[in-house]
């Protein structure tokens, strides 16, 4: 049946299926965070060619990891309304095609990082994939702690960028890691709250699935959003950015907390969706402020 559906799929549908395997929204996040890590980890003039290689290669690794995640989660995806139309459950592509496509992207990305930057950046990329696919993905069916585990590989792209630029990981790199790690909790918990019934249907142990009243979910959203404020201000303390960034980050952090409080007041899907959008706006603005203050506003 699957082979028949694949044969019936148009070339355009199959092409779009391969694009969907890479999870373009995730790839966009990887691009901006890797770019920020490289720029902030650079000493002296930016090496634009090396930076381009770093961003593209890291994006390939992320895209390959996403495709392999599609392969591993094809059965649970078929049980969720939100993911049932993905290329594998819908039969647009065969599982073997996703496996080979993801593996090829992953290998090309890691090799490119190794040849164009350094071994540390390539090693971090491999560690990200292994942690995401080998630990986080199977844990999703067993414990709500999987979200915290998954936030680790999700926060590594700026480390890859920093390592590619400098060949080491200084304190500033870990500040970026901590910012991205904390940011993922309000972002992904908001998404999980909106689709909690879907996750429950698939047997995925997201916090909202075992917390139907939302008390623990929104408490964790509020706590991590609040913790994100002092952590983001560390960028000014460590010299990554200056005074303008400090006050800009403070305002952005307080605004995000306010949205979290507003969402927690009703715990509705509509407000959770607004919170998800707020997090999507917050991170690029925060990183943009950091880069502007470092390269254009500082004396």
C-alpha positions as CSV (number, residue, x, y, z in Angstrom):
1,X,0.0,0.0,0.0
2,X,2.8,2.5,0.9
3,X,4.7,1.7,-2.2
4,X,1.6,2.3,-4.3
5,X,1.0,5.7,-2.7
6,X,4.6,6.6,-3.2
7,X,4.4,5.7,-6.9
8,X,1.2,7.8,-7.2
9,X,2.8,10.8,-5.7
10,X,3.8,13.6,-8.1
11,X,7.4,14.7,-8.6
12,X,6.5,18.0,-7.0
13,X,4.9,16.3,-3.9
14,X,8.0,14.1,-3.5
15,X,10.3,17.1,-3.8
16,X,8.3,19.0,-1.2
17,X,8.4,15.8,0.9
18,X,12.2,15.9,1.0
19,X,12.1,19.5,2.0
20,X,9.6,18.7,4.8
21,X,12.0,16.0,6.1
22,X,14.5,18.8,6.9
23,X,12.0,20.6,9.2
24,X,12.7,24.1,7.7
25,X,11.5,25.9,10.8
26,X,14.1,24.1,12.9
27,X,16.7,24.8,10.3
28,X,16.0,28.5,10.5
29,X,16.7,28.4,14.2
30,X,19.9,26.6,13.6
31,X,21.0,29.2,11.0
32,X,20.5,32.2,13.3
33,X,22.0,30.6,16.4
34,X,25.1,29.2,14.5
35,X,25.6,32.5,12.9
36,X,25.4,34.3,16.2
37,X,27.9,31.8,17.8
38,X,30.4,32.3,14.9
39,X,30.1,36.1,14.9
40,X,30.4,36.4,18.7
41,X,33.2,33.9,18.9
42,X,35.3,35.6,16.2
43,X,38.4,37.6,17.0
44,X,39.3,40.3,14.4
45,X,37.6,40.7,11.0
46,X,35.0,38.1,10.2
47,X,36.0,35.3,7.8
48,X,32.9,35.3,5.6
49,X,33.8,32.2,3.7
50,X,34.5,30.2,6.8
51,X,31.4,31.5,8.4
52,X,29.3,30.5,5.4
53,X,30.7,27.0,5.5
54,X,30.0,26.8,9.2
55,X,26.4,27.8,8.9
56,X,25.6,25.7,5.8
57,X,27.4,22.6,7.2
58,X,25.6,22.9,10.6
59,X,22.3,23.4,8.8
60,X,23.0,20.2,6.8
61,X,23.7,18.3,10.0
62,X,20.5,19.6,11.6
63,X,18.5,18.8,8.4
64,X,19.9,15.3,8.3
65,X,19.1,14.8,12.0
66,X,15.6,16.0,11.4
67,X,15.2,13.6,8.4
68,X,16.4,10.7,10.6
69,X,14.0,11.7,13.3
70,X,11.2,11.5,10.7
71,X,12.4,7.9,10.0
72,X,12.5,6.9,13.7
73,X,9.2,8.5,14.6
74,X,7.2,7.5,11.5
75,X,4.8,5.3,13.5
76,X,4.0,7.8,16.3
77,X,3.7,10.6,13.6
78,X,1.0,8.5,12.0
79,X,-1.1,8.6,15.2
80,X,-1.0,12.4,15.6
81,X,-3.2,14.7,13.6
82,X,-0.5,17.4,13.6
83,X,2.1,15.0,12.0
84,X,-0.1,12.5,10.0
85,X,0.5,14.5,6.8
86,X,4.3,14.3,7.0
87,X,6.1,12.5,4.1
88,X,6.4,9.1,5.7
89,X,3.0,8.6,7.4
90,X,1.3,10.1,4.3
91,X,3.2,7.7,2.0
92,X,4.8,10.5,-0.1
93,X,8.2,9.0,0.6
94,X,9.4,5.6,1.7
95,X,11.2,5.1,5.0
96,X,14.3,3.9,3.3
97,X,14.4,7.2,1.3
98,X,14.3,9.3,4.4
99,X,17.0,7.1,6.0
100,X,19.4,7.5,3.1
101,X,18.6,11.2,2.6
102,X,19.1,12.0,6.3
103,X,22.3,10.0,6.5
104,X,23.7,11.7,3.4
105,X,23.0,15.2,4.7
106,X,24.5,14.3,8.0
107,X,27.7,12.9,6.6
108,X,28.2,15.8,4.1
109,X,27.6,18.4,6.9
110,X,30.0,16.8,9.4
111,X,32.8,16.3,6.7
112,X,32.3,19.9,5.6
113,X,32.7,21.2,9.1
114,X,35.8,19.0,9.6
115,X,37.5,20.2,6.4
116,X,36.5,23.8,6.4
117,X,36.7,24.6,10.2
118,X,38.1,22.2,12.8
119,X,37.6,18.9,14.6
120,X,35.9,20.5,17.7
121,X,33.1,21.9,15.6
122,X,32.6,18.6,13.8
123,X,32.7,16.7,17.1
124,X,30.0,18.9,18.6
125,X,27.9,18.4,15.5
126,X,28.2,14.6,15.8
127,X,27.4,14.8,19.6
128,X,24.3,16.8,18.9
129,X,23.0,14.2,16.5
130,X,23.8,11.3,18.8
131,X,22.2,12.9,21.8
132,X,19.1,14.0,19.8
133,X,18.4,10.6,18.1
134,X,20.0,8.2,20.5
135,X,18.8,9.6,23.8
136,X,16.1,12.3,23.4
137,X,14.0,10.6,20.8
138,X,13.5,7.3,22.6
139,X,13.0,9.1,26.0
140,X,10.0,10.9,24.6
141,X,8.0,7.8,25.0
142,X,9.1,7.2,28.6
143,X,9.5,10.4,30.6
144,X,8.7,14.1,30.6
145,X,12.4,14.7,31.4
146,X,13.0,14.1,27.7
147,X,12.2,17.8,27.1
148,X,15.2,18.8,29.3
149,X,17.4,16.3,27.5
150,X,16.3,17.5,24.1
151,X,17.1,21.1,25.1
152,X,20.8,20.1,25.3
153,X,21.3,19.3,21.6
154,X,19.0,22.1,20.7
155,X,21.3,24.5,22.4
156,X,24.5,23.3,20.7
157,X,24.5,25.1,17.4
158,X,25.9,28.4,18.8
159,X,28.7,26.3,20.4
160,X,29.4,24.8,16.9
161,X,29.6,28.3,15.5
162,X,31.8,29.6,18.3
163,X,34.2,26.5,18.0
164,X,34.4,27.0,14.2
165,X,35.4,30.6,14.7
166,X,37.9,30.3,17.6
167,X,38.8,26.6,17.9
168,X,37.8,26.6,21.6
169,X,34.8,27.3,23.8
170,X,35.2,30.3,26.1
171,X,32.7,31.5,28.7
172,X,30.7,33.5,26.2
173,X,29.9,30.3,24.2
174,X,28.4,28.8,27.3
175,X,26.3,31.9,27.9
176,X,24.8,31.4,24.5
177,X,24.2,27.8,25.2
178,X,22.5,28.6,28.5
179,X,20.3,31.2,26.8
180,X,19.1,28.8,24.1
181,X,18.7,25.9,26.6
182,X,16.3,27.9,28.8
183,X,14.5,29.5,25.9
184,X,13.4,26.1,24.6
185,X,11.2,25.4,27.7
186,X,8.6,28.2,27.2
187,X,8.7,27.6,23.5
188,X,8.2,23.9,23.4
189,X,5.9,23.7,26.4
190,X,3.6,26.2,24.7
191,X,3.6,24.0,21.6
192,X,3.0,20.8,23.7
193,X,0.1,22.5,25.5
194,X,-1.6,23.2,22.3
195,X,-1.2,19.7,21.0
196,X,-1.4,17.8,24.3
197,X,-4.2,15.5,23.1
198,X,-2.2,14.6,20.0
199,X,0.9,13.8,22.0
200,X,-1.2,11.7,24.4
201,X,-2.6,9.8,21.4
202,X,0.9,9.0,20.2
203,X,2.1,8.0,23.7
204,X,4.6,10.8,23.9
205,X,5.3,11.8,27.5
206,X,5.3,15.6,27.2
207,X,4.6,17.5,30.4
208,X,1.1,18.7,29.4
209,X,0.1,15.1,28.8
210,X,0.6,14.1,32.4
211,X,-0.4,17.5,33.7
212,X,-3.9,18.0,32.4
213,X,-4.6,21.0,34.6
214,X,-1.4,22.8,33.4
215,X,-0.1,23.8,36.8
216,X,3.3,22.2,36.4
217,X,3.5,23.1,32.7
218,X,2.9,26.8,33.2
219,X,5.0,26.9,36.4
220,X,7.9,25.6,34.4
221,X,7.2,28.0,31.6
222,X,7.3,30.9,34.1
223,X,10.3,29.7,36.0
224,X,12.5,29.2,32.9
225,X,11.3,32.5,31.3
226,X,12.2,34.3,34.5
227,X,15.6,32.5,34.7
228,X,16.3,33.5,31.1
229,X,16.5,37.2,32.2
230,X,19.6,37.0,34.4
231,X,21.2,34.4,32.1
232,X,20.7,36.7,29.1
233,X,22.2,39.6,31.0
234,X,25.4,37.6,31.5
235,X,26.3,38.4,27.9
236,X,27.0,41.9,29.1
237,X,28.9,40.7,32.2
238,X,31.2,38.4,30.2
239,X,31.9,41.1,27.6
240,X,29.9,39.7,24.7
241,X,27.9,42.9,24.6
242,X,27.6,46.2,26.4
243,X,25.2,48.5,28.2
244,X,22.7,48.9,25.4
245,X,22.3,45.2,25.0
246,X,21.9,44.9,28.8
247,X,18.9,47.2,29.0
248,X,17.5,45.8,25.7
249,X,17.7,42.3,26.9
250,X,16.1,43.2,30.2
251,X,13.1,44.7,28.4
252,X,12.8,41.7,26.1
253,X,13.0,39.3,29.0
254,X,10.4,41.2,31.1
255,X,8.1,41.3,28.1
256,X,8.4,37.5,27.6
257,X,7.7,36.9,31.2
258,X,4.6,39.1,31.0
259,X,3.3,37.0,28.0
260,X,4.0,33.9,30.0
261,X,2.0,35.3,33.0
262,X,-0.8,36.2,30.6
263,X,-0.9,32.7,29.1
264,X,-0.8,31.0,32.5
265,X,-3.8,33.1,33.7
266,X,-6.2,31.2,31.4
267,X,-4.1,28.3,30.1
268,X,-6.0,28.4,26.8
269,X,-4.7,27.0,23.5
270,X,-5.1,30.5,22.0
271,X,-2.9,32.1,24.6
272,X,-0.3,29.3,24.4
273,X,-0.1,30.0,20.6
274,X,0.5,33.6,21.3
275,X,3.3,32.6,23.7
276,X,4.8,30.3,21.1
277,X,4.9,33.2,18.7
278,X,6.4,35.5,21.4
279,X,9.3,33.1,21.9
280,X,9.9,32.9,18.2
281,X,10.2,36.7,18.1
282,X,12.2,37.0,21.3
283,X,15.3,34.9,20.4
284,X,16.2,36.5,17.1
285,X,15.7,40.0,18.7
286,X,17.9,39.1,21.6
287,X,20.7,37.7,19.4
288,X,20.4,40.7,17.0
289,X,20.8,43.1,20.0
290,X,23.9,41.2,21.1
291,X,25.5,41.3,17.7
292,X,24.6,44.9,17.1
293,X,26.0,46.0,20.5
294,X,29.2,43.9,19.9
295,X,30.0,45.1,16.4
296,X,28.3,48.4,15.7
297,X,27.3,50.1,19.0
298,X,30.4,49.5,21.1
299,X,33.1,52.1,20.9
